[in-house]
Amino acid sequence: EISLGLVGSEMCIRDRILFILFQLLIFRYLGMVNYVKSGERSVTSASMKSKDVLNVLVIGSDSRKEEERGRTDSMILLSVNKSSKQITMTSFMRDMYVEIPGNGWDKMNAAYVYGGAELLMDTIELNFDIEVDKYIYIDFYSFIDIVDAVGGIELDISDEEAVGMQPPMAEQNKYLGNKKGTDYLKQGGENILLNGNQSLAYARLRYVGDADFERTQRQRKVISEMINKSKKLSLVKLDKLLKEVLPEVTTDLVESGKIASLLLNSFESVSYTH
């Protein structure tokens, strides 16, 4: 009984040390993120909110830098339930005609152009009555680096999607300085390993299927696969991923160590739905 007690104590000490080391690593990685102060908000009275849920708006843009304020092609609300350890993704259609506070009525993706992330968050709260707490911004070309950092993702691609991916990829190849036709798929198939360039083209694909409804579904599918792939990485590869990804992220999610808390609470097991 004494021996078992000693072993149990040793295990508790070891686990505690490992937990402290993990905390230190988390804060080290957080130092790589591009943090910005939260700007002024004019609409913060949404009725749909919960103390157990943190709503983080993921903003994806084809601009190279956040300060350029291009129109937002991707707007996905990550609702993080800290009690159930579940993350739910909700997409907002970029062409929805909505009221933009102080700017009248316009397409939803114009809100970011008029007033940045804060105005986009206000627009969502005003029109959909759901609380938006914080945001994460990433441009599409950083997205390519992130997918490549996890080793690509596997997706089922139809022949029609394979052809439809070519126009957005042609634009991306031109920007990236790639040879014409780089990364084109000859046909679709099951469990095709897509690199970052191909994954971005798949996420941007608009004219195959049910227009923007299916487009946003593709975006959520890509994010889900990226998350699932990163959860399976070795510590060495995960370290490499974080070093490459975090400098590409701009966010106001910094107060009270919220990022660290989310990472620590969801490190072992988080389920993702969309």
Secondary structure, DSSP 4 states (H G I P E B T S, - for coil): -HHHHHHHHHHHHHHHHHHHHHHHHHHHHHTTSEE------S----SB--TTEEEEEEEEESSSSGGG-PPEEEEEEEEEETTTTEEEEEE--TT-EEEETTTEEEEGGGHHHHHHHHHHHHHHHHHH-B---EEEEEEHHHHHHHHHHTT-EEEEE-HHHHHHTHHHHHHHHHHHTPPTTTT--SS-EEEEEE-HHHHHHHHH--SSSSHHHHHHHHHHHHHHHHHHHHHT--HHHHHHHHHHHGGG-EE-TTGGGHHHHHHHHHSS--EEE-
